[in-house]
């Protein structure tokens, strides 16, 4: 049998400092600090590089005015779903691409309103199904609006506007 090993407290602290924050602890911190889901935070902390890159991006949103509207959730979504090359894409470039994408997705509210009205008129059954409690059809309607707008428009904004129209 191997006898139990005993380490002085100062040696334990040195080892902890040397190792750094472990992925599980970092995942919990990401959930708490950045309001991310458990799944998102776990995926972001799979590698130290991805976790550090995420935190560098979030820090940049706090320090650079042009990125202040970008949320940690948006950054997480891009890093998880787009397989960003951290070695060749600086956090600044990633955030700039998010700003550019948002500008491309911004559409005139008048155009959005007219499009939603048209989609609601064309898809009366889906609207009726939603009113009867089948909430999953809402995303179908969002898709129809985005299709009509050639992919432009923020899905969350479209969803909110659709809800406003459907509740009338």
OpenMM code with the backbone's topology and positions (N, CA, C; nanometers):
from openmm import Vec3, app, unit

residues = "UNK UNK UNK UNK UNK UNK UNK UNK UNK UNK UNK UNK UNK UNK UNK UNK UNK UNK UNK UNK UNK UNK UNK UNK UNK UNK UNK UNK UNK UNK UNK UNK UNK UNK UNK UNK UNK UNK UNK UNK UNK UNK UNK UNK UNK UNK UNK UNK UNK UNK UNK UNK UNK UNK UNK UNK UNK UNK UNK UNK UNK UNK UNK UNK UNK UNK UNK UNK UNK UNK UNK UNK UNK UNK UNK UNK UNK UNK UNK UNK UNK UNK UNK UNK UNK UNK UNK UNK UNK UNK UNK UNK UNK UNK UNK UNK UNK UNK UNK UNK UNK UNK UNK UNK UNK UNK UNK UNK UNK UNK UNK UNK UNK UNK UNK UNK UNK UNK UNK UNK UNK UNK UNK UNK UNK UNK UNK UNK UNK UNK UNK UNK UNK UNK UNK UNK UNK UNK UNK UNK UNK UNK UNK UNK UNK UNK UNK UNK UNK UNK UNK UNK UNK UNK UNK UNK UNK UNK UNK UNK UNK UNK UNK UNK UNK UNK UNK UNK".split()
positions = [
    Vec3(0.0823, -0.1190, 0.0000),
    Vec3(0.0000, 0.0000, 0.0000),
    Vec3(0.0868, 0.1256, 0.0000),
    Vec3(0.0326, 0.2257, -0.0651),
    Vec3(0.1020, 0.3540, -0.0694),
    Vec3(0.0543, 0.4362, 0.0498),
    Vec3(0.1473, 0.4876, 0.1270),
    Vec3(0.1055, 0.5676, 0.2428),
    Vec3(0.0450, 0.7003, 0.1957),
    Vec3(-0.0463, 0.7571, 0.2735),
    Vec3(-0.1065, 0.8853, 0.2351),
    Vec3(0.0002, 0.9944, 0.2258),
    Vec3(-0.0186, 1.0815, 0.1293),
    Vec3(0.0762, 1.1913, 0.1109),
    Vec3(0.0216, 1.3151, 0.1803),
    Vec3(0.1076, 1.3838, 0.2465),
    Vec3(0.0675, 1.5052, 0.3162),
    Vec3(0.1540, 1.6200, 0.2643),
    Vec3(0.0856, 1.7297, 0.2300),
    Vec3(0.1556, 1.8463, 0.1782),
    Vec3(0.1261, 1.9654, 0.2673),
    Vec3(0.2257, 2.0479, 0.2903),
    Vec3(0.2004, 2.1704, 0.3668),
    Vec3(0.1090, 2.2640, 0.2862),
    Vec3(0.0339, 2.3462, 0.3562),
    Vec3(-0.0633, 2.4357, 0.2925),
    Vec3(0.0024, 2.5283, 0.1897),
    Vec3(0.1205, 2.5798, 0.2192),
    Vec3(0.1862, 2.6704, 0.1244),
    Vec3(0.2226, 2.5987, -0.0050),
    Vec3(0.2576, 2.4721, 0.0023),
    Vec3(0.2892, 2.3955, -0.1176),
    Vec3(0.1618, 2.3705, -0.1996),
    Vec3(0.0516, 2.3449, -0.1323),
    Vec3(-0.0767, 2.3260, -0.2009),
    Vec3(-0.1155, 2.4537, -0.2747),
    Vec3(-0.0973, 2.5675, -0.2111),
    Vec3(-0.1300, 2.6956, -0.2749),
    Vec3(-0.0413, 2.7213, -0.3966),
    Vec3(0.0863, 2.6862, -0.3872),
    Vec3(0.1770, 2.7028, -0.5010),
    Vec3(0.1323, 2.6157, -0.6190),
    Vec3(0.0919, 2.4943, -0.5892),
    Vec3(0.0459, 2.4032, -0.6950),
    Vec3(-0.0813, 2.4579, -0.7594),
    Vec3(-0.1746, 2.5057, -0.6773),
    Vec3(-0.2987, 2.5637, -0.7305),
    Vec3(-0.2698, 2.6838, -0.8196),
    Vec3(-0.1780, 2.7688, -0.7757),
    Vec3(-0.1421, 2.8857, -0.8564),
    Vec3(-0.0788, 2.8440, -0.9883),
    Vec3(0.0023, 2.7409, -0.9830),
    Vec3(0.0703, 2.6934, -1.1033),
    Vec3(-0.0288, 2.6316, -1.2027),
    Vec3(-0.1249, 2.5566, -1.1524),
    Vec3(-0.2228, 2.4895, -1.2390),
    Vec3(-0.3197, 2.5903, -1.2995),
    Vec3(-0.3629, 2.6862, -1.2232),
    Vec3(-0.4607, 2.7830, -1.2720),
    Vec3(-0.6023, 2.7313, -1.2527),
    Vec3(-0.6963, 2.8046, -1.3080),
    Vec3(-0.8378, 2.7696, -1.2936),
    Vec3(-0.8697, 2.6469, -1.3790),
    Vec3(-0.9301, 2.5480, -1.3183),
    Vec3(-0.9649, 2.4257, -1.3901),
    Vec3(-1.0928, 2.4464, -1.4720),
    Vec3(-1.1095, 2.3682, -1.5790),
    Vec3(-1.2241, 2.3880, -1.6684),
    Vec3(-1.3604, 2.3863, -1.5990),
    Vec3(-1.3794, 2.2975, -1.5053),
    Vec3(-1.5092, 2.2898, -1.4377),
    Vec3(-1.5381, 2.4172, -1.3584),
    Vec3(-1.4381, 2.4671, -1.2895),
    Vec3(-1.4549, 2.5913, -1.2134),
    Vec3(-1.4763, 2.7089, -1.3085),
    Vec3(-1.4016, 2.7092, -1.4181),
    Vec3(-1.4151, 2.8173, -1.5160),
    Vec3(-1.5539, 2.8139, -1.5792),
    Vec3(-1.6036, 2.6954, -1.6071),
    Vec3(-1.7374, 2.6810, -1.6645),
    Vec3(-1.8425, 2.7390, -1.5700),
    Vec3(-1.8303, 2.7081, -1.4434),
    Vec3(-1.9227, 2.7632, -1.3444),
    Vec3(-1.9141, 2.9146, -1.3363),
    Vec3(-1.7927, 2.9656, -1.3434),
    Vec3(-1.7732, 3.1111, -1.3401),
    Vec3(-1.8351, 3.1761, -1.4641),
    Vec3(-1.8184, 3.1137, -1.5801),
    Vec3(-1.8771, 3.1672, -1.7035),
    Vec3(-2.0293, 3.1723, -1.6932),
    Vec3(-2.0876, 3.0689, -1.6340),
    Vec3(-2.2331, 3.0672, -1.6180),
    Vec3(-2.2787, 3.1829, -1.5300),
    Vec3(-2.2066, 3.2026, -1.4229),
    Vec3(-2.2453, 3.3060, -1.3268),
    Vec3(-2.2128, 3.4465, -1.3774),
    Vec3(-2.0914, 3.4658, -1.4235),
    Vec3(-2.0454, 3.5993, -1.4609),
    Vec3(-2.1041, 3.6478, -1.5932),
    Vec3(-2.1178, 3.5564, -1.6906),
    Vec3(-2.1608, 3.5964, -1.8242),
    Vec3(-2.3023, 3.5510, -1.8583),
    Vec3(-2.3714, 3.4899, -1.7624),
    Vec3(-2.5092, 3.4427, -1.7808),
    Vec3(-2.5212, 3.3471, -1.8996),
    Vec3(-2.4260, 3.2565, -1.9109),
    Vec3(-2.4280, 3.1574, -2.0180),
    Vec3(-2.4926, 3.0289, -1.9678),
    Vec3(-2.5450, 2.9515, -2.0598),
    Vec3(-2.6014, 2.8221, -2.0223),
    Vec3(-2.4878, 2.7269, -1.9857),
    Vec3(-2.5227, 2.6200, -1.9179),
    Vec3(-2.4225, 2.5205, -1.8790),
    Vec3(-2.3554, 2.4609, -2.0028),
    Vec3(-2.4344, 2.4351, -2.1044),
    Vec3(-2.3797, 2.3755, -2.2274),
    Vec3(-2.2824, 2.4717, -2.2948),
    Vec3(-2.3223, 2.5982, -2.3074),
    Vec3(-2.2339, 2.6966, -2.3711),
    Vec3(-2.1044, 2.7132, -2.2931),
    Vec3(-2.1158, 2.7243, -2.1624),
    Vec3(-1.9945, 2.7457, -2.0826),
    Vec3(-1.9035, 2.6231, -2.0861),
    Vec3(-1.9617, 2.5046, -2.0901),
    Vec3(-1.8797, 2.3834, -2.1011),
    Vec3(-1.8055, 2.3801, -2.2342),
    Vec3(-1.8749, 2.4165, -2.3414),
    Vec3(-1.8100, 2.4156, -2.4725),
    Vec3(-1.7009, 2.5215, -2.4816),
    Vec3(-1.7234, 2.6356, -2.4200),
    Vec3(-1.6217, 2.7410, -2.4237),
    Vec3(-1.4981, 2.7049, -2.3425),
    Vec3(-1.5151, 2.6223, -2.2416),
    Vec3(-1.4015, 2.5880, -2.1557),
    Vec3(-1.3400, 2.4523, -2.1906),
    Vec3(-1.3773, 2.3972, -2.3052),
    Vec3(-1.3169, 2.2702, -2.3474),
    Vec3(-1.1660, 2.2836, -2.3645),
    Vec3(-1.1239, 2.3999, -2.4139),
    Vec3(-0.9803, 2.4252, -2.4246),
    Vec3(-0.9491, 2.5588, -2.3590),
    Vec3(-0.8303, 2.5685, -2.3065),
    Vec3(-0.7869, 2.6930, -2.2430),
    Vec3(-0.7825, 2.8059, -2.3458),
    Vec3(-0.7417, 2.7738, -2.4674),
    Vec3(-0.7307, 2.8756, -2.5725),
    Vec3(-0.8671, 2.9378, -2.6031),
    Vec3(-0.9693, 2.8526, -2.6169),
    Vec3(-1.1031, 2.9035, -2.6482),
    Vec3(-1.1562, 2.9878, -2.5325),
    Vec3(-1.1367, 2.9416, -2.4111),
    Vec3(-1.1848, 3.0153, -2.2937),
    Vec3(-1.1151, 3.1510, -2.2829),
    Vec3(-0.9842, 3.1519, -2.3025),
    Vec3(-0.9091, 3.2777, -2.2960),
    Vec3(-0.9514, 3.3725, -2.4079),
    Vec3(-0.9711, 3.3180, -2.5262),
    Vec3(-1.0139, 3.3994, -2.6409),
    Vec3(-1.1504, 3.4626, -2.6123),
    Vec3(-1.2415, 3.3825, -2.5581),
    Vec3(-1.3738, 3.4330, -2.5219),
    Vec3(-1.3614, 3.5490, -2.4235),
    Vec3(-1.2817, 3.5299, -2.3197),
    Vec3(-1.2678, 3.6350, -2.2187),
    Vec3(-1.1998, 3.7596, -2.2762),
    Vec3(-1.1071, 3.7420, -2.3680),
    Vec3(-1.0447, 3.8573, -2.4336),
    Vec3(-1.1474, 3.9344, -2.5159),
    Vec3(-1.2352, 3.8622, -2.5840),
    Vec3(-1.3407, 3.9277, -2.6622),
    Vec3(-1.4359, 4.0047, -2.5710),
    Vec3(-1.4771, 3.9418, -2.4624),
    Vec3(-1.5687, 4.0074, -2.3692),
    Vec3(-1.5029, 4.1317, -2.3093),
    Vec3(-1.3760, 4.1217, -2.2749),
    Vec3(-1.3047, 4.2373, -2.2195),
    Vec3(-1.3012, 4.3516, -2.3207),
    Vec3(-1.2860, 4.3180, -2.4469),
    Vec3(-1.2824, 4.4204, -2.5515),
    Vec3(-1.4176, 4.4903, -2.5655),
    Vec3(-1.5267, 4.4180, -2.5421),
    Vec3(-1.6589, 4.4825, -2.5494),
    Vec3(-1.6761, 4.5841, -2.4376),
    Vec3(-1.6048, 4.5649, -2.3287),
    Vec3(-1.6135, 4.6583, -2.2155),
    Vec3(-1.5258, 4.7811, -2.2369),
    Vec3(-1.4167, 4.7640, -2.3125),
    Vec3(-1.3215, 4.8739, -2.3260),
    Vec3(-1.3347, 4.9524, -2.4567),
    Vec3(-1.3927, 4.8930, -2.5589),
    Vec3(-1.4043, 4.9610, -2.6885),
    Vec3(-1.5505, 4.9967, -2.7147),
    Vec3(-1.5768, 5.1239, -2.7272),
    Vec3(-1.7136, 5.1739, -2.7410),
    Vec3(-1.7870, 5.1123, -2.8603),
    Vec3(-1.7168, 5.0919, -2.9710),
    Vec3(-1.7836, 5.0408, -3.0909),
    Vec3(-1.8344, 4.8973, -3.0747),
    Vec3(-1.7883, 4.8285, -2.9696),
    Vec3(-1.8313, 4.6905, -2.9465),
    Vec3(-1.9229, 4.6765, -2.8255),
    Vec3(-1.9622, 4.7862, -2.7654),
    Vec3(-2.0372, 4.7809, -2.6397),
    Vec3(-2.1745, 4.7144, -2.6529),
    Vec3(-2.2306, 4.7097, -2.7730),
    Vec3(-2.3629, 4.6490, -2.7913),
    Vec3(-2.3561, 4.4972, -2.8089),
    Vec3(-2.2369, 4.4434, -2.8200),
    Vec3(-2.2209, 4.2989, -2.8391),
    Vec3(-2.2253, 4.2308, -2.7028),
    Vec3(-2.3069, 4.1278, -2.6924),
    Vec3(-2.3221, 4.0572, -2.5650),
    Vec3(-2.2293, 3.9363, -2.5575),
    Vec3(-2.2053, 3.8914, -2.4365),
    Vec3(-2.1224, 3.7720, -2.4179),
    Vec3(-2.1893, 3.6503, -2.4817),
    Vec3(-2.3210, 3.6470, -2.4813),
    Vec3(-2.3945, 3.5363, -2.5435),
    Vec3(-2.3701, 3.5340, -2.6947),
    Vec3(-2.3670, 3.6511, -2.7577),
    Vec3(-2.3397, 3.6572, -2.9018),
    Vec3(-2.1987, 3.6067, -2.9319),
    Vec3(-2.1042, 3.6462, -2.8490),
    Vec3(-1.9659, 3.6009, -2.8686),
    Vec3(-1.9584, 3.4498, -2.8520),
    Vec3(-2.0211, 3.3993, -2.7474),
    Vec3(-2.0211, 3.2546, -2.7231),
    Vec3(-2.0822, 3.1808, -2.8416),
    Vec3(-2.1921, 3.2329, -2.8927),
    Vec3(-2.2600, 3.1700, -3.0056),
    Vec3(-2.1674, 3.1598, -3.1268),
    Vec3(-2.0959, 3.2658, -3.1553),
    Vec3(-2.0037, 3.2650, -3.2695),
    Vec3(-1.8903, 3.1659, -3.2466),
    Vec3(-1.8336, 3.1678, -3.1280),
    Vec3(-1.7204, 3.0788, -3.1009),
    Vec3(-1.7613, 2.9319, -3.1032),
    Vec3(-1.8807, 2.9035, -3.0585),
    Vec3(-1.9265, 2.7644, -3.0534),
    Vec3(-1.9717, 2.7157, -3.1910),
    Vec3(-2.0425, 2.7999, -3.2633),
    Vec3(-2.1059, 2.7543, -3.3871),
    Vec3(-2.0279, 2.7818, -3.5153),
    Vec3(-1.9311, 2.8705, -3.5115),
    Vec3(-1.8597, 2.9052, -3.6349),
    Vec3(-1.7175, 2.8526, -3.6412),
    Vec3(-1.6738, 2.7824, -3.5412),
    Vec3(-1.5391, 2.7244, -3.5403),
    Vec3(-1.4329, 2.8280, -3.5765),
    Vec3(-1.4263, 2.9314, -3.4976),
    Vec3(-1.3329, 3.0414, -3.5195),
    Vec3(-1.1887, 2.9944, -3.5046),
    Vec3(-1.1033, 3.0392, -3.5942),
    Vec3(-0.9605, 3.0092, -3.5875),
    Vec3(-0.8951, 3.1139, -3.4970),
    Vec3(-0.8720, 3.0778, -3.3714),
    Vec3(-0.8204, 3.1730, -3.2722),
    Vec3(-0.6806, 3.2220, -3.3062),
    Vec3(-0.6048, 3.1395, -3.3744),
    Vec3(-0.4680, 3.1773, -3.4084),
    Vec3(-0.4605, 3.2841, -3.5160),
    Vec3(-0.5587, 3.2866, -3.6049),
    Vec3(-0.5539, 3.3799, -3.7176),
    Vec3(-0.6579, 3.4910, -3.7114),
    Vec3(-0.7456, 3.4881, -3.6118),
    Vec3(-0.8488, 3.5911, -3.5994),
    Vec3(-0.8345, 3.6579, -3.4636),
    Vec3(-0.8032, 3.7843, -3.4652),
    Vec3(-0.7891, 3.8554, -3.3379),
    Vec3(-0.9280, 3.8796, -3.2785),
    Vec3(-0.9368, 3.8960, -3.1475),
    Vec3(-1.0664, 3.9295, -3.0875),
    Vec3(-1.1274, 4.0546, -3.1509),
    Vec3(-1.0433, 4.1518, -3.1830),
    Vec3(-1.0933, 4.2742, -3.2474),
    Vec3(-1.1606, 4.2408, -3.3809),
    Vec3(-1.0957, 4.1577, -3.4616),
    Vec3(-1.1523, 4.1208, -3.5919),
    Vec3(-1.2827, 4.0442, -3.5772),
    Vec3(-1.2887, 3.9555, -3.4789),
    Vec3(-1.4120, 3.8803, -3.4563),
    Vec3(-1.5263, 3.9747, -3.4194),
    Vec3(-1.4994, 4.0665, -3.3276),
    Vec3(-1.6032, 4.1607, -3.2855),
    Vec3(-1.6427, 4.2538, -3.4002),
    Vec3(-1.5461, 4.2930, -3.4807),
    Vec3(-1.5769, 4.3777, -3.5959),
    Vec3(-1.6683, 4.3039, -3.6932),
    Vec3(-1.6447, 4.1746, -3.7114),
    Vec3(-1.7317, 4.0970, -3.8008),
    Vec3(-1.8734, 4.0883, -3.7445),
    Vec3(-1.8862, 4.0822, -3.6119),
    Vec3(-2.0195, 4.0816, -3.5507),
    Vec3(-2.0907, 4.2150, -3.5726),
    Vec3(-2.0172, 4.3241, -3.5608),
    Vec3(-2.0758, 4.4562, -3.5853),
    Vec3(-2.1207, 4.4666, -3.7305),
    Vec3(-2.0356, 4.4223, -3.8226),
    Vec3(-2.0706, 4.4267, -3.9650),
    Vec3(-2.1929, 4.3410, -3.9948),
    Vec3(-2.1982, 4.2244, -3.9336),
    Vec3(-2.3121, 4.1351, -3.9538),
    Vec3(-2.4401, 4.1997, -3.9021),
    Vec3(-2.4308, 4.2647, -3.7874),
    Vec3(-2.5482, 4.3310, -3.7310),
    Vec3(-2.5960, 4.4421, -3.8237),
    Vec3(-2.5030, 4.5168, -3.8797),
    Vec3(-2.5406, 4.6239, -3.9715),
    Vec3(-2.6086, 4.5671, -4.0963),
    Vec3(-2.5607, 4.4521, -4.1431),
    Vec3(-2.6236, 4.3879, -4.2585),
    Vec3(-2.7636, 4.3390, -4.2243),
    Vec3(-2.7831, 4.2962, -4.0996),
    Vec3(-2.9124, 4.2437, -4.0571),
    Vec3(-3.0126, 4.3527, -4.0219),
    Vec3(-2.9636, 4.4731, -3.9957),
    Vec3(-3.0543, 4.5823, -3.9624),
    Vec3(-3.1384, 4.6171, -4.0844),
    Vec3(-3.2683, 4.6211, -4.0630),
    Vec3(-3.3573, 4.6578, -4.1723),
    Vec3(-3.4532, 4.7647, -4.1231),
    Vec3(-3.5058, 4.8361, -4.2154),
    Vec3(-3.6006, 4.9421, -4.1862),
    Vec3(-3.7241, 4.8815, -4.1197),
    Vec3(-3.7690, 4.9417, -4.0109),
    Vec3(-3.8840, 4.8893, -3.9362),
    Vec3(-4.0104, 4.8901, -4.0220),
    Vec3(-4.0205, 4.9865, -4.1117),
    Vec3(-4.1364, 4.9931, -4.2008),
    Vec3(-4.1385, 4.8713, -4.2939),
    Vec3(-4.0233, 4.8374, -4.3487),
    Vec3(-4.0134, 4.7197, -4.4363),
    Vec3(-4.0446, 4.5936, -4.3567),
    Vec3(-3.9918, 4.5856, -4.2350),
    Vec3(-4.0175, 4.4692, -4.1502),
    Vec3(-4.1666, 4.4564, -4.1201),
    Vec3(-4.2303, 4.5665, -4.0874),
    Vec3(-4.3731, 4.5654, -4.0559),
    Vec3(-4.4549, 4.5170, -4.1749),
    Vec3(-4.4265, 4.5694, -4.2917),
    Vec3(-4.4989, 4.5283, -4.4130),
    Vec3(-4.4766, 4.3801, -4.4419),
    Vec3(-4.3547, 4.3342, -4.4236),
    Vec3(-4.3228, 4.1934, -4.4485),
    Vec3(-4.3972, 4.1036, -4.3505),
    Vec3(-4.3998, 4.1417, -4.2247),
    Vec3(-4.4703, 4.0625, -4.1234),
    Vec3(-4.6193, 4.0573, -4.1545),
    Vec3(-4.6760, 4.1702, -4.1915),
    Vec3(-4.8184, 4.1722, -4.2277),
    Vec3(-4.8457, 4.0756, -4.3424),
    Vec3(-4.7591, 4.0770, -4.4417),
    Vec3(-4.7749, 3.9890, -4.5571),
    Vec3(-4.7638, 3.8418, -4.5167),
    Vec3(-4.6650, 3.8096, -4.4348),
    Vec3(-4.6450, 3.6710, -4.3910),
    Vec3(-4.7640, 3.6237, -4.3077),
    Vec3(-4.8167, 3.7096, -4.2234),
    Vec3(-4.9322, 3.6723, -4.1409),
    Vec3(-5.0546, 3.6467, -4.2292),
    Vec3(-5.0746, 3.7315, -4.3288),
    Vec3(-5.1882, 3.7112, -4.4197),
    Vec3(-5.1727, 3.5833, -4.5015),
    Vec3(-5.0512, 3.5550, -4.5436),
    Vec3(-5.0243, 3.4375, -4.6262),
    Vec3(-5.0299, 3.3078, -4.5454),
    Vec3(-4.9992, 3.3151, -4.4178),
    Vec3(-4.9901, 3.1954, -4.3334),
    Vec3(-5.0927, 3.1996, -4.2205),
    Vec3(-5.2165, 3.2220, -4.2564),
    Vec3(-5.3236, 3.2336, -4.1577),
    Vec3(-5.3385, 3.1114, -4.0694),
    Vec3(-5.3207, 2.9921, -4.1274),
    Vec3(-5.3344, 2.8691, -4.0482),
    Vec3(-5.2280, 2.8623, -3.9396),
    Vec3(-5.1060, 2.8996, -3.9733),
    Vec3(-4.9978, 2.8972, -3.8742),
    Vec3(-5.0272, 2.9958, -3.7612),
    Vec3(-5.0794, 3.1119, -3.7957),
    Vec3(-5.1141, 3.2119, -3.6939),
    Vec3(-5.2241, 3.1570, -3.6037),
    Vec3(-5.3225, 3.0947, -3.6650),
    Vec3(-5.4329, 3.0365, -3.5873),
    Vec3(-5.3818, 2.9249, -3.4963),
    Vec3(-5.2920, 2.8418, -3.5487),
    Vec3(-5.2327, 2.7353, -3.4668),
    Vec3(-5.1585, 2.7941, -3.3470),
    Vec3(-5.0869, 2.9036, -3.3694),
    Vec3(-5.0151, 2.9683, -3.2589),
    Vec3(-5.1136, 3.0160, -3.1530),
    Vec3(-5.2195, 3.0771, -3.1972),
    Vec3(-5.3196, 3.1285, -3.1026),
    Vec3(-5.3876, 3.0158, -3.0249),
    Vec3(-5.3886, 2.8960, -3.0824),
    Vec3(-5.4472, 2.7800, -3.0144),
    Vec3(-5.3467, 2.7118, -2.9217),
    Vec3(-5.2255, 2.7654, -2.9145),
    Vec3(-5.1281, 2.7113, -2.8206),
    Vec3(-5.0106, 2.6380, -2.8816),
    Vec3(-5.0074, 2.6246, -3.0125),
    Vec3(-4.8954, 2.5559, -3.0774),
    Vec3(-4.7842, 2.6587, -3.1022),
    Vec3(-4.7062, 2.6837, -2.9983),
    Vec3(-4.6072, 2.7917, -3.0024),
    Vec3(-4.4905, 2.7642, -3.0972),
    Vec3(-4.4700, 2.6396, -3.1334),
    Vec3(-4.3565, 2.6075, -3.2212),
    Vec3(-4.3711, 2.6690, -3.3603),
    Vec3(-4.4928, 2.7016, -3.4017),
    Vec3(-4.5111, 2.7601, -3.5352),
    Vec3(-4.4562, 2.9020, -3.5428),
    Vec3(-4.4294, 2.9616, -3.4281),
    Vec3(-4.3745, 3.0972, -3.4293),
    Vec3(-4.2413, 3.1010, -3.5039),
    Vec3(-4.1578, 3.0012, -3.4821),
    Vec3(-4.0284, 2.9985, -3.5510),
    Vec3(-4.0462, 2.9739, -3.7011),
    Vec3(-4.1505, 2.9025, -3.7385),
    Vec3(-4.1825, 2.8875, -3.8804),
    Vec3(-4.2110, 3.0251, -3.9404),
    Vec3(-4.2902, 3.1041, -3.8694),
    Vec3(-4.3236, 3.2382, -3.9178),
    Vec3(-4.1995, 3.3277, -3.9238),
    Vec3(-4.1125, 3.3153, -3.8241),
    Vec3(-3.9867, 3.3911, -3.8264),
    Vec3(-3.9081, 3.3537, -3.9519),
    Vec3(-3.9026, 3.2252, -3.9801),
    Vec3(-3.8322, 3.1781, -4.0998),
    Vec3(-3.8929, 3.2327, -4.2279),
    Vec3(-4.0247, 3.2408, -4.2315),
    Vec3(-4.0920, 3.2947, -4.3500),
    Vec3(-4.0579, 3.4427, -4.3694),
    Vec3(-4.0532, 3.5162, -4.2592),
    Vec3(-4.0174, 3.6582, -4.2681),
    Vec3(-3.8734, 3.6724, -4.3166),
    Vec3(-3.7830, 3.5948, -4.2577),
    Vec3(-3.6419, 3.6026, -4.2982),
    Vec3(-3.6255, 3.5621, -4.4445),
    Vec3(-3.7008, 3.4617, -4.4882),
    Vec3(-3.6928, 3.4197, -4.6283),
    Vec3(-3.7368, 3.5334, -4.7201),
    Vec3(-3.8449, 3.5991, -4.6836),
    Vec3(-3.8948, 3.7106, -4.7635),
    Vec3(-3.7937, 3.8253, -4.7670),
    Vec3(-3.7219, 3.8431, -4.6568),
    Vec3(-3.6220, 3.9506, -4.6480),
    Vec3(-3.4833, 3.9051, -4.6942),
    Vec3(-3.4778, 3.7913, -4.7617),
    Vec3(-3.3510, 3.7354, -4.8114),
    Vec3(-3.2488, 3.7138, -4.7000),
    Vec3(-3.2968, 3.6649, -4.5861),
    Vec3(-3.2077, 3.6313, -4.4754),
    Vec3(-3.1725, 3.7470, -4.3846),
    Vec3(-3.2165, 3.8655, -4.4189),
    Vec3(-3.1835, 3.9808, -4.3351),
    Vec3(-3.2781, 3.9881, -4.2163),
    Vec3(-3.2361, 4.0629, -4.1169),
    Vec3(-3.3190, 4.0834, -3.9990),
    Vec3(-3.2772, 3.9939, -3.8846),
    Vec3(-3.2816, 4.0479, -3.7668),
    Vec3(-3.2475, 3.9741, -3.6461),
    Vec3(-3.3669, 3.8887, -3.6047),
    Vec3(-3.3442, 3.7601, -3.5855),
    Vec3(-3.4531, 3.6668, -3.5551),
    Vec3(-3.5286, 3.7055, -3.4282),
    Vec3(-3.4579, 3.7537, -3.3270),
    Vec3(-3.5251, 3.7917, -3.2019),
    Vec3(-3.6167, 3.9118, -3.2222),
    Vec3(-3.5712, 4.0087, -3.2992),
    Vec3(-3.6538, 4.1269, -3.3265),
    Vec3(-3.7760, 4.0859, -3.4083),
    Vec3(-3.7539, 4.0018, -3.5079),
    Vec3(-3.8650, 3.9538, -3.5909),
    Vec3(-3.9657, 3.8788, -3.5041),
    Vec3(-3.9157, 3.7960, -3.4163),
    Vec3(-4.0029, 3.7184, -3.3271),
    Vec3(-4.0887, 3.8117, -3.2415),
    Vec3(-4.0259, 3.9139, -3.1832),
    Vec3(-4.1000, 4.0090, -3.0995),
    Vec3(-4.2060, 4.0831, -3.1804),
    Vec3(-4.1691, 4.1261, -3.2996),
    Vec3(-4.2647, 4.1980, -3.3841),
    Vec3(-4.3798, 4.1066, -3.4261),
    Vec3(-4.3480, 3.9824, -3.4579),
    Vec3(-4.4532, 3.8860, -3.4913),
    Vec3(-4.5500, 3.8697, -3.3744),
    Vec3(-4.4951, 3.8557, -3.2555),
    Vec3(-4.5799, 3.8406, -3.1371),
    Vec3(-4.6699, 3.9628, -3.1190),
    Vec3(-4.6150, 4.0804, -3.1431),
    Vec3(-4.6960, 4.2021, -3.1323),
    Vec3(-4.8129, 4.1989, -3.2307),
    Vec3(-4.7879, 4.1533, -3.3523),
    Vec3(-4.8934, 4.1477, -3.4532),
    Vec3(-4.9947, 4.0377, -3.4226),
    Vec3(-4.9459, 3.9228, -3.3816),
    Vec3(-5.0344, 3.8088, -3.3570),
    Vec3(-5.1276, 3.8365, -3.2392),
    Vec3(-5.0797, 3.9083, -3.1412),
    Vec3(-5.1606, 3.9363, -3.0221),
    Vec3(-5.2676, 4.0417, -3.0471),
    Vec3(-5.2608, 4.1116, -3.1599),
    Vec3(-5.3605, 4.2152, -3.1905),
    Vec3(-5.4976, 4.1556, -3.2128),
] * unit.nanometer
topology = app.Topology()
chain = topology.addChain("A")
for resn in residues:
    res = topology.addResidue(resn, chain)
    for name in ("N", "CA", "C"):
        topology.addAtom(name, app.Element.getBySymbol(name[0]), res)
